[in-house]
Amino acid sequence: MSLLYQDPSMSHDEATLLLASGVDTKVSAGLISIGLNEGDRTWAENTCLKYLSSGTESVAASAVTALGHIARRHGKLDREVVLPALETVKQKFPSLEGIIADTLDDIDVFT
């Protein structure tokens, strides 16, 4: 197995195009970029919350990770909305428990 590094830095418009593609790998890349780069915290958070309900585990995992990045970068999240949403994802995809735990740690430390 070979690893391919992808630079997650892209503009808001580029990330939005990836989300609109509907291709799981592109959507995941867009979500990670949003978590790492988006200046509009509210839009980024709402976008990630939307993708938490994805039927695809990899997309939901990317949305979870991006929420952790948003918490770290912006120092704020709507905990009353995000925490129950993360619990729902954990019930839907138990295999994401570790990723969710990491994101919860970021939320606790940075918000």
N, C-alpha and C positions, 0 to 999 in steps of 0.2 A: 504494500500500500504506500503510495506516495502522497505527501501533503502538498497542497497548493495554497500559498499565501495570497490573500486578497486584501488590498488596502481598503479599510472600511470608510475612508474619508470620501464623502461625496456631498454634493449640494442637496438642499431640500427637494429641488425639482427632480434631480436624478433618483433620489430615494423614492419619491412619489411614483416615478415611472416604474421602478422595480416592483413596488407594491401592486401597481395596476396590472403588471404582467400576468399575475396569477400563477407564475411558475414558482414552486416552493423554494428552490434554491435562491432565486432572485428576491422573493419576498423576504426570506431570512436575511439576506445581505442588506436589504433596505432597512429592515428593523434594527439590525445591529448598528448601521450607520446613523439611524435616527437617535438611538440611545447614546452614541458617542459624539454626535455633532450637532444635533438640532438645537437651535436657540430658543424656540418656542416650546417651553416645557409643557404647557397644557395640551397643545396639539400633539406633541410626542407621546405624552402619557395616554391620551385618548386613543391614539392610533395603536399603541401597544395593547391597550385593553381590548380593543376590537379584535386583534389577532390572537389574544389569549384563548378565544373560543374556537380557534381553528380546529378542524378535524385532523390536521396533520401535526404529529408530535414535534417534528423539527421546527415548524413555524411557531408553535406555541412555546417551545423552548427558547427560540430567538426573542420572542416578545417578553418572556420572563427575564432573560438576560438583559435586554434593552432597558427594562424598568429599573434594574439594579444600576445600570449606567446613568440613567436619568437621576436617580436618587443621589448618586455620588457627585455628579456634575452640578446639579441645580440645588441640592440640599433641601429639596421639598418634593413631596408627592401627596396626593389625596389618599391618605392611609385608610380612610373609611370606605373607599371604593376599591383600592388596590389590594388590600389584605384579604378581603373575602374572595376577590377574583382569583388570587393566587391559590387560595384553599380549594376553590372549584377546579382549577387546573390540576392540582395535586391529586384530587379524587379521580379526575378523568384520565390522567397519565401518571400513575404512581411511580413510574420510572424517572420522572422529572423531580423527585423529591430532593435530590442533592442540589440541583440547579436552583430550585425554589428556595432551599435553605440558604444558599449563598446570596440570593437576592434579598431575602428577609434580613440577613446580616447587614447588607449594604443599606437597606432602609433604616434599620435600627441605628447604625453608626452615623449615617450622614443626614438623616432628617429629624 
